[in-house]
Amino acid sequence: MTASDTAALRSVALPAEHGGWSLTLEPVVLGLLVTPSLAGAALGGVALLGFLARTPLKIYFVDRYRGRHLPRTRLAGRVGAVEVVLLVGLLVAATAMGSARFWIPLLVAAPLIAVEVWFDVRSRSRRLIPELAGTVGVASMAAAIPLAGGDAALVAAGLWCVATARAVATIPFVRLQLRRAKDQAHNQRTSDAAQAVAVGATAVGWALDAVPLAGLVAIAGLATVHTWLARRPPPATPVLGAQEVVLGLTVVLATALGALAP
């Protein structure tokens, strides 16, 4: 394979959304820490392949939607097809190795993923609605993995609640910081409202005995940090990304420890 071939493959195979890696893998890590299993690991692979496949499939369907038939269109279609086949294989493996109850959160999340795909095909994926819909949909893995491993539905619901709250608090905040860094028009109230919604939803989950107290504290801490940082000078994009990775891992580890505590 020549250097140009490698560059072409990278352009259609590697996601441009660097923050998406963290928001995709956090629910997987959370689910596996609380309920490790081979079926759960297979579902983790499904989440990763779904994230990877989004890039080539988006390129392929956007090109087809606009009537373009370029070399990259064919390459993206082949890469996406291979990843989808592998994804389906892992779903079959997870079904064979674990409890089929994991399909419940995945089916509930399917309309959210469909919303993201609809916006993707029309090249509008950078808007708030598709970003939230897709990330909350992926957060369903925090529930699917424990269910696949035989854990209780209440535990699964609590983990999904925390993973969803993390997404709701993070995406509007990151969008705000990126716009502030570029001196673009922005609305700080949207981010502030998202922090309040995230804490409120997690508090309801805790009151229903689904979310561990450590998870509620972690989301409250995340919201507090976001609210404070939104009033500080915005950092460079790499620093913002690093901050969110640390905050996300903190939420995951705190929630997992809380869920495992006797």
N, C-alpha and C positions, 0 to 999 in steps of 0.2 A: 504494500500500500504506500503510495507516494505521500509527500507532505501535503499536497493539495487535497488528496482524498481524505486524509486525516482531518484536515481543517473543515472540509465539507461535512464529514460525519459529526464532528463536534458541534457544528452550527445547527444541526437538526436534532441532535441527541441530548445535549446538555442543557438543563433549564437555566434561564437567565435570572430567575428569581432566587437570589441567594438566601433570602430569609425563609423561603419555602422549605428548605431542607430541615430547618429547626422545627417549624410548625408542623411538618409532616411526621418527623421522627419522635417528637415529644410524646404524643399519645401512644405510640408504639412502645416506647421505653417505659412509660407509666404503666401500661397494661401488663407488660412482661415482668416488671419489678414486683407487681402485686400478685400476679398469677402466671408464673412461667410454665410454658408447655410447648411441645412441638407444634401443635396446631396454632398456638399463638404466634410462634416464630414464623410459621408459614404466612399468617395474616400480616405480620410485619413486612414480609417480602412483598405481599400484595400492595400494601400502602406505598412502599418504596417504588415498585414498578409502576403503580398508577401515577405517582408524581413524575417519574421519568418519561412515561409514555405520553403525558400531556403535551410535552414540547413538540415531538414529531407529529403527533396527531393534529395538534393545532395548526402547524404549518401546512400539513396535507389538506385539511378540510378548509382552511382559509383560502388556499390557492384554488382549490376546486370550486369553492363558493364564488370566487372572483373570476373564474374561467381561465386560470393560469395553469399551464402544463410545463413546468420547468424541471430540469434535472433534480433540483432539490426536492421537488414535489414527490417524485418517484422514490428518492432515497428516504425521505421522511416517512412515506407510506410503508416501505419495507421495514424500517426500524420500528415504527409504531406497531406493525402487525406482529413482529417477533416478540415484542414486549407484552402485547396483549395476550398472545398464546401462553407465554410463561406465567402471566398473571392468572389466567384461567386455570392453568395447571396447579398453581399454588392454592387457589380456592378449592379445587377438587381435593387436594391433599389435606387441607385444613378440615374439610367436611368429613373426610374419611378418618382422620386422627382424633378429632375433638367433637364437642357437642355442637349440633347444628343450630343451637339457639343463637349463635353468633350472627346468623343471617338477619335476625330481627333489627338490630341497630343499623346494619348495612342497608336494609330495605327502607328503613325510616330516613336514612341519610341520602338515599338515591335521588330524590327530587332536588336536594340542594346541589349535588354534583351536576345534575342536569341543567340547573340554572347557570352554573359556572361554564359548562360546555356551550350553552346557547350564546352566552356573551363572548366566549372564546372564538367561536366560528365567525362572529361579526366584528372581531378585532376590538372588543370593548372590555377586555378582561381586566384592565387596570382600574375599573370603577369600584367603588366601595361595595356595592351589593354582590357582584360575583366573587370578590376576594373574601368577603365574610361567608358567603354561602359555601364556597369550596372548602375553606379552612374548617368551618364548623362540621361540614360533611366528613372530612378526613378525621376530625376529632372523634368520630364514632368508633374508631379503632380502639380508643381507650376503654370502650364498653365491649366491643366485639371480642377482644383478646381474652379478658377474664371469663366471658361466657363460654368461649371455645374451650377454656381450661376447666370448666365445670364450676366456676365461682357463682355466687348468688347474684340475682338480678339487681338487688339494691346496691351492691358494691359496684357493679358495672355502671349503673345509672349515676352514682356519685362521681366516678372517675370521668365519665363523659361530661358531667356538669362542670367539673374543674377544667378539663381540656377545652370545653367550649368557652368558659369564662376567660381563660387565658387568651384565646383567639379574639374574643370580642374586645377585651381590654387592649390588645396589642395592635391590631391592624389600624384602627383609627389613629392611635398614637403615632405609629410609624409614619403613616401618611402625613400627619401633621408635621412631624419633625423634618421629613423630606421637603415639604413645601416651604417650611420656615428657612431651611438651609439654602433654598434657591430663591428666597425673597419673593415667593409667589403668594397669591391670596390664600388665606387659610382661616379656619374657624375653630378656635380652641375649644369652644363649647361642645363640639361634637366629640372630641376626645374625652373631655371631662365627663360627659354624659355616658360614654362607653365604660369608663371606669366605675361609675355608680351602678350601671346595669350589671356589670360583671360581679361586683361585690354583692349586690342584692340577690342575684340568681344563686350565687354560691351560698349565701346565708339561708335562702329557702331550702336548698339541698341539705344543709347542715341541720336545720330545724326538722326536716323529715327523716333525719338519721341516716342519710345516704352519703353525705360529704363528711369526711373526717375533719375535726377541728383544725388540724394542721393545714389541711387544704384551704379552709376558709381564711386562716391567718395568712397563708402564702398569697392568695389572691388579693387580700386586703393590702398586704405589703407591696405587691406588684402595682396595684392601683395607686397607692400612695407615692411610690417612686415615679410612676408615669406622670402623675399630676405635678410633682415637684420639677421633674425634668422638662416638662412642657413650658415651664416658666423660667428656664435657664437658657443660655445661648445654645442653639442646636449644634450637636457635634458633627464631625465628618461622617459620611455614610459607613465606612468600615467600623468606626467606633460605635455608631448606633447599632450596627449588626452584632458586634461583640457584646454590647450591653444586653441586648435581647436574648442572646444565647445563654448568658449567665443567669438572667432573670428566669428564663424558661426552665433551665435545669434546676434552679432553686425550687420553683413551683412543683416540678415533677418529683424531686427527691423528698421534699417535705410532705407532699400528699401521699406518696408511696409509704413513707415511714409511718404516717398517721393511720393509713389503712391497714398496715401490718401490725400495728401496736395492739397488744391484748386489751 
